[in-house]
Amino acid sequence: MIRVLITGKGSYIGTHFKEYLLNNFKGQYEVDELDMVDGSWREYDFSKYDVVYHVAGLAHSTPDESQRDFYYQINTELAYQTALKAKKSKVKQFIFMSSIIVYGSGEIGKDRIITKDTPLTPDNFYGDSKKQAEIKIRPLEDETFKVCIIRPPMIYGKKSKGNYPLLAKFAKKTPIFPTLENKRSMLYLGNLLEFVRLMINNQESGIFLPQNRDYVSSKELVKEIALLNNHKIIFTSIFNPLIKLFNMNTYVNKVFGNLTIDKELSKYKDNYNTYSFKESIRETEG
């Protein structure tokens, strides 16, 4: 039995991961969640666990400047202190949820592909707080303490937060949508959960960039959501020139920008893409 501690109680990913392991692999895992909101976690006994999966953190693509210090306090320092405690407690593996945001944003009308040589150039302190956490955590690794860093693209699933529910809500109501083509890397929650499980089973270390098998265009995503909800949309090119003018707008960029991970970087020896794109949207839309 593998003993897993999820640091970040009640988080979307952490809670689903616990349910995924306990419901689908009975008797193989012992899983606990730990609240990181106050300082009581510092007194908690980490030594009985094989793995610490750190999901606690702040996530907002356009954070308010007044929150800058708080982001570094939570996303950087808390992550580092948790990893340090795990190492001192002789935990074998520490898994840190970073983000594709460490590479910066996408671009409208221009391919942006993340390769093994792409530098970390975050656009804001949210992305930089994740980058700084990686920089502090990675040197802790040694022959008895493995550090696994995951940089996922946009994660979506049933009752997820972030950009997907906003786009889904729009897809169910709008009568028209632009035909502007783009490509995004995305990661369905179900595929992420299996990927993390494999990281644990195989005691992996290093940096990983999982994603769905296929890239997705916003037009294709909206079309699929509308279809599942029996909503008719007319696709038009009339707005395409206007969208390109708003390349610097964060939300417009997130919807219509191009940001993909080289598929070679996401390959793994075991299959984790257990859901196709259409299957994942059906699951998400319920």
C-alpha positions, 0 to 999 in steps of 0.5 A, spaced: 500 500 500 502 506 498 501 512 503 499 519 500 498 525 503 495 531 499 497 538 502 491 542 500 485 540 503 478 541 499 482 543 493 479 541 486 484 537 484 486 534 490 479 532 493 478 528 486 485 525 486 483 522 493 476 519 490 480 517 484 485 513 488 480 510 493 474 508 488 478 505 483 484 502 486 481 499 493 486 497 497 492 500 493 493 507 496 492 510 503 490 517 502 489 523 507 488 531 505 491 536 510 489 543 511 494 548 509 490 554 511 493 555 518 500 553 521 498 547 524 500 543 518 508 544 521 506 539 527 503 534 522 507 527 522 509 527 515 514 521 516 508 515 515 507 517 508 511 515 501 508 521 497 506 528 498 502 531 493 502 539 494 496 542 490 495 548 495 496 554 492 493 561 489 491 560 482 489 567 478 491 569 471 490 576 472 492 577 480 491 584 483 497 587 484 496 588 492 496 581 492 503 580 490 506 578 496 501 573 498 502 570 492 509 569 493 508 567 500 503 561 498 505 559 491 513 559 493 514 559 500 509 555 503 510 550 497 518 550 499 517 549 506 512 543 505 517 540 501 523 541 506 518 538 511 517 532 507 524 531 506 526 532 513 521 527 514 524 522 510 518 522 505 520 518 498 517 523 493 514 530 493 510 532 487 509 539 486 503 542 481 506 548 477 503 550 471 504 552 464 503 559 466 511 559 467 512 560 460 508 566 459 501 567 455 499 565 448 499 569 442 493 570 437 494 569 430 501 566 431 503 559 433 506 559 440 509 552 441 513 550 448 519 545 447 524 543 451 528 549 450 523 554 451 525 559 457 521 560 463 518 567 462 512 568 466 507 574 464 506 576 471 507 574 479 502 569 479 507 565 474 513 567 477 511 565 484 510 558 481 517 559 477 520 561 484 517 555 487 520 550 482 527 554 483 527 553 490 524 546 491 528 542 485 535 542 489 532 538 495 532 532 490 537 527 492 538 519 491 532 518 497 528 524 495 525 525 489 522 531 486 516 531 481 514 537 478 508 538 473 506 543 469 499 542 466 496 546 461 488 549 462 485 543 466 478 542 466 472 537 468 466 537 471 465 543 476 472 546 474 473 553 475 477 558 471 476 559 463 472 553 461 466 554 465 466 561 463 467 559 455 462 553 456 456 558 459 458 563 453 457 557 448 450 555 451 447 562 450 451 566 444 448 565 437 454 567 434 462 565 435 468 567 431 471 562 426 478 564 428 482 558 428 487 557 434 490 551 438 491 550 445 493 544 449 488 542 455 488 537 460 482 533 462 481 532 469 480 525 468 487 524 464 491 528 469 488 524 475 491 518 472 498 521 470 499 523 477 497 516 479 503 513 474 508 518 477 507 515 484 507 508 482 513 509 478 516 514 483 518 519 477 522 525 478 523 531 474 519 536 470 513 533 466 508 537 461 502 532 461 496 534 456 490 531 452 492 527 446 490 532 441 490 540 441 483 544 441 481 550 438 476 554 441 471 554 435 471 546 436 470 547 444 464 551 443 461 547 438 462 541 442 459 544 448 453 547 444 452 541 440 451 537 447 446 542 450 442 542 443 444 550 442 445 552 435 451 557 433 452 560 427 460 561 426 462 567 422 469 570 420 466 577 421 469 578 428 476 575 426 480 582 424 477 585 431 479 580 435 486 580 432 487 587 435 485 585 442 491 581 442 494 584 449 487 583 452 488 577 457 481 574 456 481 575 449 488 572 448 486 566 453 480 564 448 483 565 441 491 565 443 495 559 441 499 556 446 501 548 445 506 544 448 510 540 443 507 533 443 514 529 444 514 533 451 508 530 453 509 522 451 510 517 457 511 510 457 504 508 460 498 511 457 494 516 461 490 519 456 484 515 458 479 520 455 478 522 448 477 530 447 469 528 446 469 524 451 472 529 456 467 534 454 461 529 455 463 527 462 464 535 463 458 537 461 454 531 465 
